[in-house]
Amino acid sequence: MDWGQIFEFSFRSALTSDAIVYSMAAIGLNVHFGYTGLLNFGQAGFMAVAGYGLAASVATWGLSFWVAVPIGLAAAVVFALLLGAPTLRLRADYLAIVTIAAAEIIRIVVGSVSLSEYFGGRDGLQEFNQSFDALNPYGRPLDLLLFRLRPDDAWVFTVGWVLVGLTVLLVWALMRSPWGRVLKSIREDEEAVRSLGKNVYGYKMQSLVLGGVIGGVAGFLVALDQAAINPENFSTDVTFFAYTVLILGGAARVFGPVVGAILFWFLISVLGNFFTAATAGVDPLISPVLMTDTQASLVRFIAAGLGLVLLVIFRPQGIFGDKREIALDAR
């Protein structure tokens, strides 16, 4: 078993596109759940409407890439308004139900045969990122300490981490402002905030829009990394993985989502590569009676799920979190 190669692949997974996308998605969830106490189970829906807004604007309607970017962000804003308007005055669990259902509706709609001329059906869309690629300053592979990236991957890597850094800085500044302090007060006791004359509904809507737009940027990164987009990029497990990342790093902590994403994808990759190597060959380390090479790729998610259960039981605040930060007033 080549442990050097296993760790090389794992560090690559922990620092490249998967970690970048889930960092951004979890930062949006941190605004919703960590700071405001909103149970959004449809972050994949925000990613999908923004990603498809970008891709369809260019590939289907022939608009400029730079016009398509604000269209995708506007789609995320509209999606947030449509979800929040009927639910944010109700109990927290109503938002959870509506968002998870809405995200699935979006995924099914963009993958439908009847709309395939606009969204490409199950095959999705391509040929929309030429303007982005034209700005690529990398003419040769980028050699990092532990791995090498092709020029296209290096460009997405650079843009992705710059966007994550700017978003972290934005959230840090907002949550130190009076606006952010109101959000955290709503999370603790919205009735007390309402008694002080604050428009709780308005603040919740603003939080939902902001976190949704950040999730929309994650959708952009999915599309640009793959130079394609399809409905399977936005399945329900995307949101659940983003919550895992958030809980692992620590809710209501600025760097929690970023650290959580790096650790999550490193561990997932280590486990996946280990079990794959341990079940391969004529004399595998793990007997086929216990595990086949087909099952090996799935065991990592079982182990991750078990780890998440143990984390929630013994340290629900995550690595950097505070247990008080995840107490919700769900009335």
C-alpha positions in Angstrom: 0.0 0.0 0.0 1.5 3.4 -1.1 0.8 5.7 1.8 2.6 8.5 0.1 0.2 8.4 -2.8 -2.8 8.1 -0.5 -1.8 11.3 1.4 -1.0 13.1 -1.8 -4.5 12.4 -3.2 -6.0 13.3 0.2 -4.2 16.7 0.5 -5.3 17.4 -3.1 -8.9 16.7 -2.3 -8.7 18.7 1.0 -7.4 21.9 -0.8 -8.9 21.9 -4.3 -12.4 22.1 -5.8 -14.4 20.0 -3.4 -13.2 21.8 -0.3 -13.6 25.2 -2.0 -17.2 24.5 -3.0 -18.2 23.1 0.3 -16.4 25.9 2.2 -18.5 28.5 0.3 -21.8 26.5 0.7 -21.1 26.1 4.4 -20.3 29.8 4.9 -23.8 30.5 3.5 -25.3 28.0 5.9 -23.3 29.5 8.7 -25.1 32.8 8.1 -28.4 31.0 8.1 -28.0 28.4 10.8 -25.0 29.5 12.8 -25.7 33.2 13.2 -29.5 33.5 12.7 -30.9 30.1 13.6 -32.6 29.4 10.3 -32.9 25.8 9.3 -32.2 25.9 5.6 -32.0 22.3 4.3 -32.0 23.5 0.7 -28.6 25.1 0.1 -28.2 22.9 -2.9 -31.2 24.7 -4.4 -29.5 28.1 -4.1 -26.4 26.6 -5.7 -28.5 25.2 -8.6 -30.5 28.3 -9.4 -27.4 30.4 -9.5 -25.3 27.9 -11.4 -28.0 27.2 -14.0 -28.7 31.0 -14.1 -25.1 31.5 -15.2 -24.8 28.5 -17.5 -28.2 28.9 -19.3 -27.7 32.6 -19.8 -24.6 31.9 -21.8 -25.2 28.5 -23.4 -28.9 28.8 -24.1 -29.6 32.5 -24.5 -26.2 33.6 -25.8 -25.6 36.4 -23.2 -22.1 37.5 -22.1 -20.5 35.6 -19.2 -20.2 38.9 -17.3 -23.9 39.6 -17.7 -24.7 36.0 -16.7 -23.0 36.3 -13.3 -25.4 38.9 -11.9 -28.3 37.0 -13.4 -27.3 33.9 -11.5 -26.9 35.9 -8.3 -30.3 37.6 -8.9 -31.8 34.1 -9.3 -30.5 33.2 -5.9 -32.0 36.3 -4.4 -35.4 35.6 -6.0 -35.3 32.0 -4.8 -34.6 33.3 -1.2 -37.5 35.7 -1.4 -39.9 33.1 -2.7 -38.9 30.6 0.1 -38.8 33.2 2.9 -42.0 35.1 2.3 -44.4 32.3 3.3 -42.2 30.6 6.0 -40.1 33.1 8.0 -43.1 34.2 10.1 -43.7 30.6 11.1 -41.8 28.1 13.2 -38.2 27.2 12.2 -39.1 23.7 11.1 -41.4 25.0 8.4 -38.5 26.7 6.6 -36.6 23.4 6.8 -39.5 21.5 5.2 -40.0 24.1 2.4 -36.3 24.5 1.6 -35.5 20.8 1.2 -38.6 20.3 -1.0 -37.9 23.4 -3.1 -34.3 22.3 -3.7 -35.5 18.9 -5.0 -38.1 20.7 -7.2 -35.4 22.8 -8.7 -33.2 19.8 -9.4 -36.1 17.9 -11.0 -37.3 20.9 -13.1 -33.8 21.6 -14.6 -33.4 17.9 -15.4 -36.8 17.5 -17.0 -37.2 16.5 -20.6 -39.7 19.2 -21.4 -37.2 21.9 -20.5 -34.2 20.2 -22.0 -33.9 22.9 -24.8 -33.1 25.4 -22.0 -31.3 23.4 -19.3 -30.0 20.4 -21.2 -32.1 17.8 -19.3 -30.1 15.1 -17.5 -27.0 15.9 -19.6 -26.9 19.4 -18.4 -25.1 22.3 -20.1 -21.6 23.0 -21.4 -19.8 25.7 -23.4 -20.4 28.6 -21.0 -17.1 29.3 -19.4 -14.9 30.5 -22.3 -14.7 34.1 -21.0 -13.6 32.8 -17.6 -11.0 30.5 -19.1 -9.7 33.3 -21.3 -8.5 35.2 -18.2 -6.4 32.2 -17.0 -2.9 33.5 -16.3 -1.4 30.0 -15.9 0.4 28.9 -19.0 1.8 25.7 -17.4 0.9 23.4 -14.5 1.1 24.8 -11.0 3.4 22.9 -8.7 2.4 23.1 -5.1 4.2 21.5 -2.2 2.2 18.2 -2.3 0.6 18.0 -5.7 0.5 19.5 -9.2 -2.5 21.3 -10.8 -3.2 21.7 -14.5 -3.6 25.3 -15.7 -7.4 25.2 -15.7 -7.5 23.6 -12.3 -5.0 26.1 -11.0 -7.1 29.0 -12.2 -10.3 27.7 -10.5 -8.1 26.9 -7.3 -6.9 30.5 -7.2 -10.2 32.2 -7.9 -12.0 29.8 -5.5 -9.8 30.4 -2.5 -9.8 34.2 -3.2 -13.6 34.2 -3.2 -13.7 32.1 0.0 -11.2 34.5 1.7 -13.2 37.6 0.6 -16.5 35.9 1.8 -15.0 35.0 5.2 -13.9 38.7 5.5 -17.3 39.9 4.6 -19.1 37.7 7.1 -16.6 38.6 9.8 -17.2 42.3 9.3 -21.0 41.9 9.1 -21.3 39.8 12.2 -19.3 42.4 14.2 -21.6 45.1 13.0 -24.9 46.1 14.7 -26.7 44.2 12.0 -24.9 41.0 12.8 -25.5 41.4 16.5 -29.2 41.6 15.8 -29.0 38.3 13.8 -27.4 36.6 16.7 -30.0 38.0 19.1 -32.7 36.6 16.9 -31.1 33.2 17.1 -31.1 33.3 20.9 -34.6 34.8 21.5 -36.5 36.5 18.7 -39.4 37.5 21.0 -36.9 39.6 23.0 -35.6 41.2 19.8 -39.2 41.9 18.6 -40.0 43.5 21.9 -37.2 46.0 21.3 -38.9 47.2 18.1 -36.8 45.3 15.6 -38.3 43.9 12.4 -37.4 40.2 13.0 -39.0 39.1 9.8 -37.0 41.6 7.8 -33.7 40.6 9.4 -34.4 36.9 8.8 -35.2 37.6 5.1 -31.9 39.6 4.8 -30.0 36.7 6.3 -31.7 34.2 4.0 -30.8 36.3 1.0 -27.2 36.8 2.0 -26.6 33.1 2.8 -28.4 32.1 -0.4 -26.2 34.4 -2.5 -23.1 32.9 -0.9 -24.5 29.5 -1.7 -25.1 30.7 -5.3 -21.4 31.6 -5.6 -20.7 28.0 -4.6 -22.9 26.9 -7.5 -20.8 29.1 -9.8 -17.7 27.3 -8.6 -19.2 23.9 -9.3 -20.0 24.9 -12.9 -16.7 26.6 -13.6 -14.6 23.7 -12.1 -16.3 21.1 -14.2 -16.9 23.4 -17.3 -20.3 21.8 -17.2 -23.4 21.6 -15.1 -26.1 19.0 -14.6 -28.8 18.2 -12.0 -26.8 15.6 -10.2 -24.4 18.3 -9.0 -27.1 19.5 -6.7 -28.6 16.4 -5.1 -29.8 16.5 -1.5 -26.6 15.1 -0.1 -24.8 18.3 -1.1 -26.7 20.2 1.6 -26.1 17.4 4.2 -22.4 17.4 3.4 -22.3 21.2 3.8 -24.0 20.8 7.2 -21.4 18.2 8.2 -18.7 20.6 7.2 -20.3 23.4 9.3 -20.8 21.2 12.4 -17.3 19.8 12.1 -15.6 23.2 12.0 -18.0 24.9 14.4 -21.2 26.8 13.7 -21.1 30.6 14.3 -17.4 30.7 13.8 -16.0 32.6 10.8 -13.3 30.1 9.9 -15.4 27.0 11.0 -16.7 26.2 7.6 -13.3 26.5 5.9 -11.5 24.3 8.5 -14.4 21.9 8.4 -14.4 21.5 4.6 -10.6 20.9 4.6 -10.8 18.3 7.3 -13.9 16.6 6.0 -12.5 16.1 2.5 -9.1 15.1 3.8 -10.7 12.4 6.0 -13.1 11.2 3.3 -10.3 10.9 0.8 -7.9 9.1 3.2 -10.6 6.6 4.0 -11.7 6.1 0.4 -8.1 5.7 -0.9 -7.2 3.3 2.0 -10.2 1.0 1.5 -9.8 1.0 -2.2 -6.1 0.0 -1.9 -6.9 -2.5 0.8 -9.4 -4.4 -1.3 -7.4 -4.3 -4.6 -5.1 -6.9 -6.0 -4.8 -10.6 -5.9 -3.9 -10.7 -2.2 -5.9 -7.8 -0.7 -5.3 -6.6 2.8 -9.0 -6.9 3.5 -10.7 -10.1 2.6 -13.4 -10.0 -0.1 -15.6 -11.9 2.5 -15.6 -8.7 4.6 -15.5 -6.1 1.8 -15.3 -6.1 -2.0 -13.6 -3.4 -4.1 -17.1 -2.2 -5.2 -18.1 -1.7 -1.5 -14.9 0.1 -0.6 -15.8 3.4 -2.1 -19.0 3.5 0.0 -17.5 2.5 3.3 -15.9 6.0 3.7 -19.4 7.6 3.9 -20.5 5.0 6.5 -17.4 5.9 8.5 -18.0 9.6 8.0 -21.6 9.2 9.1 -20.5 7.3 12.3 -18.0 10.0 13.0 -20.6 12.7 12.6 -22.9 10.9 15.1 -20.1 10.7 17.6 -19.2 14.4 17.0 -22.8 15.5 17.6 -23.0 13.4 20.8 -19.6 14.3 22.4 -18.8 17.7 20.8 -21.8 19.2 19.1 -20.2 22.6 18.9 -17.5 21.2 16.5 -13.8 21.9 16.7 -13.9 25.7 17.2 -17.5 26.2 18.2 -19.2 27.1 21.4 -22.1 24.9 22.5 -24.2 28.0 23.3 -24.0 29.1 19.7 -26.1 26.2 18.4 -29.0 26.7 20.9 -32.0 27.5 18.8 -35.2 29.3 19.7 -37.5 27.4 17.3 -40.8 28.9 18.4 
